[in-house]
Amino acid sequence: MPLWLREHSWRQSRTAVFLWLPLRGARATPGSIFCSEQYLKVSIPPFLFEAVLFAPIDDTNSTAKIGNGNIFFTLYKKEPAMWDSLTLANVDKEKLQYLRENAVLKAHEKAKEETEAKKITKQEHKKYALEATMKVEEAERKRIEDLKEKERQKVAKELELWKNQQKDGDKYQSIQKKGEIHQEIELLKERKSEKMNKTQIPNEGTSKTRLKSTKGRGSCSIFSQNLKEEQLPAPRAAATIKVNFTPRVFPTALRESRVAEEEEWLHKQAEARRIINSDLSELEDLKEEEKNPDWLKDKGNKMFAMGDYLGAVNAYNLAVRLNNQLPLLYLNRAACHLKLRNLHKAIEDSSKALELLTPPVADNEKARVKAHVRRGTAFCQLELYTEGLQDYEAALKIDPRNKNIEKDAEKIRHLIQGTMHNS
């Protein structure tokens, strides 16, 4: 049986009514108050206050403040006027029941309208976010296509320039060969003219000496010497020498290369191509550039920045299926799992990233620090403070100047000490 609160005080102006209601030690919450245009109810078990107001009020702009053991109402009148009393006099049970039901019905309708309005607003926001995402992706695709077109034009110009250079080189070689042949022909003509001059009839003095000199030499004569000179070899014809090289995938010479590392790299590339060309349903509708793990990583980073953590996880998952040896994919996916409260998955991805970030070198220091911090954060959120402190201390060993990590590690130490003290 509720206890009726009869004690209250009120005052009014032409536009508002001010009502004080004592709580008698009870604790009120905003959910304890129900107000409509002409009905006011305060239910604080075991106390109950109910009033049928003298005239309608603006329940949307009216306020109620709870404090100091009282509830202070500011009720704005719909029509400026002075009331004769706070409540209607001589209200029977039937009219009171009607006003209650009518107030509850209107409250339900108003709540339903607000819910529908929120739903419509949420759908509009979701539609706007989807349109914005599509615009960003369309702009990125257009940028990539423009870059490809520019590269294609550049390669076409370079190929055309190379062809022109080849033609000029062939022309120069043909002209040079013609000049050499012409020089050889002129040289042969000069030699023939010299030979013709030598074979003309000599004077008497020279003939006697030559005849005398030939008597002791058997069959050798001036004519045999001329025949020997005429038996010179013809000039060499121009030709092309073909040289066959051992096929090599890498541009370095075989004596300068490291065969074992190159074979391992080729094996990894073949494995990656096999995975990309396998029958994955996710890759059927994607373009060639969208099958690139780096492109998927960048897309996941953009979705993470926009707050779409599930979309980012899906992008990183597909990138990992294409190439499971990139530590940044696991590191970024661990950050998404932290946002989604998938703490065990965040620990797994951080551990996998640390496995791949070996050997520890200067280039991967930042990535190792992030992996330890994210795994330590996941441990602490699972209340495994000892394991979390180990990760934070490992991060401090790598980056001892990081003040934020040092502060977080100190907080974890205090939590561990407090837990041990309580136990």
C-alpha positions as CSV (number, residue, x, y, z in Angstrom):
1,M,0.0,0.0,0.0
2,P,1.7,3.3,-1.1
3,L,2.1,6.2,1.3
4,W,0.7,9.4,-0.3
5,L,2.9,12.5,-0.1
6,R,0.5,15.3,0.9
7,E,3.1,17.9,1.9
8,H,4.1,20.2,-0.9
9,S,4.4,23.9,-1.6
10,W,4.0,25.9,-4.8
11,R,3.9,29.3,-6.3
12,Q,3.1,30.6,-9.7
13,S,3.5,33.4,-12.3
14,R,1.4,34.0,-15.4
15,T,3.7,31.7,-17.4
16,A,5.1,29.1,-15.0
17,V,4.3,27.1,-11.8
18,F,7.0,26.3,-9.3
19,L,6.4,23.2,-7.1
20,W,8.5,21.9,-4.2
21,L,8.0,18.2,-3.1
22,P,9.9,16.8,0.0
23,L,11.2,13.3,-0.3
24,R,11.3,12.3,3.4
25,G,14.6,10.6,3.1
26,A,13.7,8.6,0.0
27,R,16.1,8.5,-2.9
28,A,14.6,9.7,-6.2
29,T,15.8,9.2,-9.8
30,P,14.7,10.7,-13.1
31,G,12.9,7.4,-13.8
32,S,10.7,8.0,-10.7
33,I,9.0,11.1,-12.4
34,F,6.2,10.9,-15.0
35,C,4.8,14.1,-16.4
36,S,2.3,14.8,-19.2
37,E,0.2,17.9,-20.2
38,Q,-2.2,17.7,-17.2
39,Y,-0.9,14.7,-15.1
40,L,2.0,14.6,-12.8
41,K,3.2,11.5,-10.9
42,V,6.2,10.8,-8.6
43,S,6.7,7.2,-7.5
44,I,9.4,6.6,-4.9
45,P,8.4,3.4,-3.1
46,P,6.8,3.4,-0.6
47,F,5.8,7.0,-1.3
48,L,3.6,8.2,-4.1
49,F,2.6,11.7,-5.3
50,E,-0.1,12.2,-7.9
51,A,-1.7,15.4,-9.2
52,V,-4.2,16.3,-11.9
53,L,-3.1,19.8,-12.9
54,F,-5.4,22.8,-13.1
55,A,-4.6,23.5,-16.7
56,P,-2.3,22.0,-19.5
57,I,1.4,22.6,-19.3
58,D,4.3,22.3,-21.8
59,D,5.7,19.0,-20.7
60,T,8.6,19.1,-23.2
61,N,10.2,22.3,-21.8
62,S,9.2,21.7,-18.1
63,T,12.1,20.6,-15.8
64,A,12.6,18.8,-12.6
65,K,15.7,19.0,-10.3
66,I,16.5,16.6,-7.5
67,G,18.6,17.7,-4.6
68,N,18.8,18.5,-0.9
69,G,16.0,16.0,-0.2
70,N,13.5,17.8,-2.5
71,I,12.3,17.8,-6.0
72,F,11.9,21.2,-7.6
73,F,9.5,21.3,-10.6
74,T,9.4,24.2,-13.1
75,L,6.2,23.7,-15.1
76,Y,5.6,26.1,-18.0
77,K,1.9,26.9,-18.8
78,K,0.6,26.5,-22.3
79,E,-1.6,29.6,-21.9
80,P,-0.5,32.5,-19.7
81,A,-3.0,32.8,-16.9
82,M,-3.2,32.6,-13.1
83,W,-4.5,29.3,-11.7
84,D,-7.0,29.1,-8.9
85,S,-5.3,26.0,-7.5
86,L,-2.5,23.6,-8.3
87,T,-4.9,20.7,-9.0
88,L,-8.4,20.3,-10.3
89,A,-11.0,20.1,-7.5
90,N,-13.5,17.2,-7.1
91,V,-11.8,14.8,-9.6
92,D,-13.6,11.5,-9.4
93,K,-11.9,8.1,-9.9
94,E,-13.2,7.6,-13.5
95,K,-11.8,10.9,-14.7
96,L,-8.6,10.3,-12.9
97,Q,-8.3,6.9,-14.5
98,Y,-9.0,8.4,-17.9
99,L,-6.4,11.1,-17.4
100,R,-3.8,8.4,-16.4
101,E,-4.5,6.2,-19.4
102,N,-4.5,9.1,-21.8
103,A,-1.2,10.4,-20.4
104,V,0.4,6.9,-20.6
105,L,-0.9,6.5,-24.2
106,K,0.5,9.9,-25.2
107,A,3.8,9.1,-23.6
108,H,4.0,5.8,-25.5
109,E,3.2,7.5,-28.8
110,K,5.8,10.2,-28.1
111,A,8.4,7.6,-27.2
112,K,7.6,5.7,-30.4
113,E,7.9,8.8,-32.5
114,E,11.3,9.6,-30.9
115,T,12.4,6.1,-31.6
116,E,11.3,6.3,-35.2
117,A,13.1,9.6,-35.5
118,K,16.3,8.2,-34.0
119,K,16.0,5.2,-36.4
120,I,15.6,7.4,-39.4
121,T,18.5,9.7,-38.3
122,K,20.7,6.6,-37.7
123,Q,19.8,5.3,-41.2
124,E,20.6,8.6,-42.7
125,H,24.0,8.7,-40.9
126,K,24.8,5.2,-42.1
127,K,23.8,6.1,-45.6
128,Y,26.0,9.2,-45.5
129,A,28.9,7.2,-44.1
130,L,28.5,4.6,-46.9
131,E,28.3,7.3,-49.5
132,A,31.5,8.9,-48.1
133,T,33.3,5.6,-48.1
134,M,32.2,4.9,-51.7
135,K,33.4,8.4,-52.7
136,V,36.8,7.8,-51.1
137,E,37.2,4.4,-52.7
138,E,36.1,5.8,-56.1
139,A,38.6,8.6,-55.8
140,E,41.4,6.1,-54.9
141,R,40.5,4.0,-57.9
142,K,40.5,7.0,-60.2
143,R,43.9,8.0,-58.8
144,I,45.3,4.6,-59.4
145,E,43.9,4.5,-62.9
146,D,45.4,7.9,-63.7
147,L,48.8,6.8,-62.4
148,K,48.6,3.7,-64.6
149,E,47.6,5.7,-67.6
150,K,50.5,8.2,-67.0
151,E,53.0,5.3,-66.6
152,R,51.6,3.7,-69.8
153,Q,52.1,6.9,-71.7
154,K,55.6,7.3,-70.3
155,V,56.6,3.8,-71.3
156,A,55.1,4.3,-74.8
157,K,57.2,7.5,-75.2
158,E,60.3,5.8,-74.0
159,L,59.7,2.8,-76.4
160,E,59.1,5.2,-79.3
161,L,62.3,7.1,-78.5
162,W,64.3,3.8,-78.3
163,K,62.9,2.7,-81.7
164,N,64.0,6.1,-83.2
165,Q,67.5,5.7,-81.7
166,Q,67.7,2.2,-83.1
167,K,66.7,3.4,-86.6
168,D,69.3,6.2,-86.4
169,G,72.0,3.7,-85.3
170,D,71.1,1.3,-88.2
171,K,71.3,4.2,-90.7
172,Y,74.7,5.3,-89.3
173,Q,76.1,1.7,-89.5
174,S,74.8,1.3,-93.1
175,I,76.4,4.6,-94.1
176,Q,79.7,3.6,-92.4
177,K,79.7,0.2,-94.1
178,K,79.1,1.9,-97.5
179,G,82.0,4.2,-96.8
180,E,84.3,1.3,-95.9
181,I,83.3,-0.6,-99.1
182,H,83.9,2.5,-101.2
183,Q,87.4,2.9,-99.6
184,E,88.3,-0.7,-100.3
185,I,87.1,-0.4,-104.0
186,E,89.3,2.7,-104.4
187,L,92.2,1.0,-102.8
188,L,91.8,-2.0,-105.2
189,K,91.6,0.4,-108.2
190,E,94.9,2.1,-107.1
191,R,96.6,-1.3,-106.7
192,K,95.5,-2.4,-110.2
193,S,96.7,0.9,-111.7
194,E,100.1,0.4,-110.0
195,K,100.3,-3.2,-111.4
196,M,99.4,-2.0,-114.8
197,N,102.2,0.6,-114.7
198,K,104.7,-2.1,-113.6
199,T,103.7,-4.5,-116.5
200,Q,104.4,-1.8,-119.2
201,I,107.5,-2.3,-121.5
202,P,110.7,-1.1,-119.7
203,N,113.7,0.6,-121.4
204,E,116.7,-1.3,-122.6
205,G,118.9,-0.7,-119.6
206,T,116.5,-2.1,-117.2
207,S,115.5,-5.0,-119.4
208,K,119.1,-6.3,-119.7
209,T,119.7,-6.2,-115.9
210,R,116.4,-8.0,-115.3
211,L,117.2,-10.7,-117.8
212,K,120.6,-11.3,-116.3
213,S,119.2,-11.5,-112.9
214,T,116.6,-14.1,-113.9
215,K,119.1,-16.5,-115.3
216,G,120.2,-17.9,-112.0
217,R,116.7,-18.1,-110.4
218,G,115.1,-20.8,-112.4
219,S,111.4,-20.2,-113.1
220,C,111.0,-17.1,-110.9
221,S,110.3,-14.0,-112.9
222,I,108.6,-10.6,-112.7
223,F,105.4,-12.1,-114.0
224,S,105.2,-14.7,-111.1
225,Q,105.7,-11.9,-108.6
226,N,102.7,-10.0,-110.1
227,L,100.6,-13.1,-109.9
228,K,101.3,-13.5,-106.2
229,E,100.3,-9.9,-105.6
230,E,97.0,-10.4,-107.4
231,Q,96.1,-13.4,-105.2
232,L,95.3,-11.2,-102.2
233,P,92.1,-12.2,-100.2
234,A,88.9,-10.3,-100.7
235,P,87.8,-7.9,-97.9
236,R,85.7,-9.4,-95.1
237,A,82.0,-9.2,-95.4
238,A,79.9,-7.7,-92.6
239,A,78.1,-10.1,-90.4
240,T,76.3,-10.4,-87.0
241,I,77.7,-12.5,-84.2
242,K,75.1,-14.1,-81.9
243,V,76.1,-14.6,-78.2
244,N,73.9,-16.9,-76.0
245,F,73.9,-16.2,-72.3
246,T,72.8,-18.5,-69.4
247,P,69.2,-17.5,-68.4
248,R,69.1,-15.6,-65.1
249,V,66.1,-14.3,-63.1
250,F,68.3,-11.8,-61.2
251,P,70.3,-9.1,-63.0
252,T,73.5,-9.9,-61.0
253,A,76.1,-12.2,-62.4
254,L,76.2,-15.8,-61.1
255,R,79.6,-15.4,-59.5
256,E,78.3,-12.4,-57.5
257,S,74.9,-13.8,-56.5
258,R,73.8,-15.8,-53.4
259,V,72.1,-18.8,-54.9
260,A,70.5,-20.1,-51.7
261,E,68.8,-16.8,-50.8
262,E,67.7,-16.3,-54.3
263,E,66.1,-19.8,-54.5
264,E,64.3,-19.2,-51.2
265,W,62.9,-15.8,-52.5
266,L,61.8,-17.4,-55.8
267,H,60.0,-20.2,-53.8
268,K,58.2,-17.6,-51.7
269,Q,57.1,-15.7,-54.7
270,A,55.8,-18.8,-56.4
271,E,53.9,-19.7,-53.2
272,A,52.4,-16.2,-53.1
273,R,51.3,-16.4,-56.7
274,R,49.8,-19.8,-56.1
275,I,47.8,-18.5,-53.2
276,I,46.6,-15.4,-55.1
277,N,45.6,-17.6,-58.2
278,S,43.8,-20.1,-56.0
279,D,40.0,-20.4,-56.0
280,L,39.1,-17.9,-53.3
281,S,35.6,-16.7,-53.4
282,E,36.7,-13.3,-51.9
283,L,38.9,-12.6,-55.0
284,E,36.4,-13.2,-57.7
285,D,35.0,-9.7,-57.9
286,L,38.3,-7.8,-57.1
287,K,40.5,-6.0,-59.6
288,E,44.2,-6.9,-59.9
289,E,45.4,-4.1,-57.8
290,E,42.9,-5.1,-55.1
291,K,44.5,-8.5,-54.8
292,N,47.7,-6.8,-53.5
293,P,48.3,-7.3,-49.7
294,D,49.8,-3.8,-49.5
295,W,46.7,-2.3,-51.1
296,L,44.5,-4.2,-48.7
297,K,46.6,-3.0,-45.7
298,D,46.2,0.6,-46.8
299,K,42.4,0.1,-47.1
300,G,42.3,-1.4,-43.6
301,N,44.2,1.6,-42.2
302,K,41.7,4.0,-43.8
303,M,38.7,2.0,-42.3
304,F,40.4,2.0,-38.9
305,A,40.8,5.8,-39.1
306,M,37.1,6.2,-39.9
307,G,36.1,4.0,-37.0
308,D,35.0,1.0,-39.1
309,Y,36.9,-1.6,-37.1
310,L,35.0,-4.7,-38.5
311,G,35.7,-3.6,-42.0
312,A,39.4,-3.1,-41.2
313,V,39.6,-6.6,-39.7
314,N,38.0,-8.1,-42.9
315,A,40.6,-6.2,-45.1
316,Y,43.5,-7.4,-42.9
317,N,42.1,-11.0,-42.9
318,L,42.2,-11.1,-46.7
319,A,45.6,-9.5,-46.8
320,V,46.9,-12.2,-44.4
321,R,45.5,-14.9,-46.6
322,L,47.4,-13.5,-49.5
323,N,50.7,-13.0,-47.6
324,N,51.0,-14.3,-44.0
325,Q,54.6,-13.1,-43.6
326,L,53.9,-9.4,-43.1
327,P,54.1,-8.5,-39.4
328,L,52.4,-5.1,-39.8
329,L,49.1,-6.9,-40.9
330,Y,49.0,-8.8,-37.6
331,L,50.0,-5.7,-35.6
332,N,47.2,-3.5,-37.2
333,R,44.6,-6.3,-36.8
334,A,45.6,-6.5,-33.1
335,A,44.7,-2.8,-32.7
336,C,41.3,-3.4,-34.3
337,H,40.7,-6.4,-31.9
338,L,41.5,-4.1,-28.9
339,K,38.9,-1.6,-30.1
340,L,36.3,-4.5,-30.5
341,R,37.2,-6.0,-27.1
342,N,38.4,-9.2,-28.8
343,L,41.2,-9.5,-26.3
344,H,42.4,-13.0,-26.9
345,K,42.6,-12.4,-30.6
346,A,44.6,-9.2,-29.9
347,I,47.1,-11.3,-27.9
348,E,47.4,-13.9,-30.7
349,D,48.0,-11.2,-33.4
350,S,50.5,-9.3,-31.3
351,S,52.4,-12.6,-30.5
352,K,52.5,-13.5,-34.2
353,A,53.8,-10.0,-35.1
354,L,56.6,-10.4,-32.6
355,E,57.5,-13.8,-34.1
356,L,57.8,-12.3,-37.5
357,L,59.8,-9.2,-36.3
358,T,63.0,-11.2,-36.0
359,P,65.9,-10.7,-35.8
360,P,65.5,-7.6,-33.6
361,V,67.1,-4.8,-35.5
362,A,66.9,-1.0,-35.4
363,D,64.5,-0.9,-38.3
364,N,61.8,-2.8,-36.5
365,E,62.1,-1.2,-33.0
366,K,58.9,0.8,-33.3
367,A,56.9,-2.2,-34.5
368,R,58.2,-4.3,-31.6
369,V,57.3,-1.6,-29.1
370,K,53.7,-1.4,-30.5
371,A,53.4,-5.2,-30.4
372,H,54.5,-5.4,-26.7
373,V,52.2,-2.5,-25.7
374,R,49.1,-3.9,-27.4
375,R,49.6,-7.4,-26.0
376,G,50.3,-5.9,-22.6
377,T,47.1,-3.8,-22.8
378,A,45.0,-6.9,-23.7
379,F,46.5,-8.8,-20.7
380,C,45.7,-5.9,-18.4
381,Q,42.1,-5.7,-19.7
382,L,41.8,-9.4,-18.9
383,E,43.1,-8.6,-15.4
384,L,46.4,-10.5,-16.0
385,Y,48.5,-7.7,-14.7
386,T,51.7,-9.7,-14.2
387,E,51.8,-10.7,-17.9
388,G,50.9,-7.2,-19.0
389,L,53.7,-5.7,-16.9
390,Q,56.2,-8.1,-18.5
391,D,55.2,-6.8,-22.0
392,Y,55.4,-3.1,-20.8
393,E,58.9,-3.7,-19.3
394,A,60.0,-5.4,-22.6
395,A,58.8,-2.3,-24.5
396,L,60.7,0.0,-22.1
397,K,63.9,-2.0,-22.7
398,I,63.5,-1.3,-26.4
399,D,62.5,2.4,-26.0
400,P,63.6,3.5,-22.5
401,R,62.9,7.2,-23.2
402,N,59.1,6.7,-23.8
403,K,57.5,8.4,-20.8
404,N,53.9,7.2,-21.6
405,I,54.9,3.6,-21.5
406,E,56.8,4.2,-18.2
407,K,53.7,5.8,-16.6
408,D,51.5,2.9,-17.7
409,A,54.0,0.4,-16.3
410,E,54.0,2.2,-13.0
411,K,50.2,2.1,-12.9
412,I,50.2,-1.6,-13.5
413,R,52.7,-2.1,-10.7
414,H,50.4,-0.2,-8.3
415,L,47.5,-2.4,-9.4
416,I,49.5,-5.6,-8.7
417,Q,50.5,-4.3,-5.3
418,G,46.9,-3.4,-4.5
419,T,45.7,-6.8,-5.6
420,M,48.3,-8.6,-3.4
421,H,47.4,-6.4,-0.4
422,N,43.7,-7.1,-0.8
423,S,44.3,-10.9,-1.1
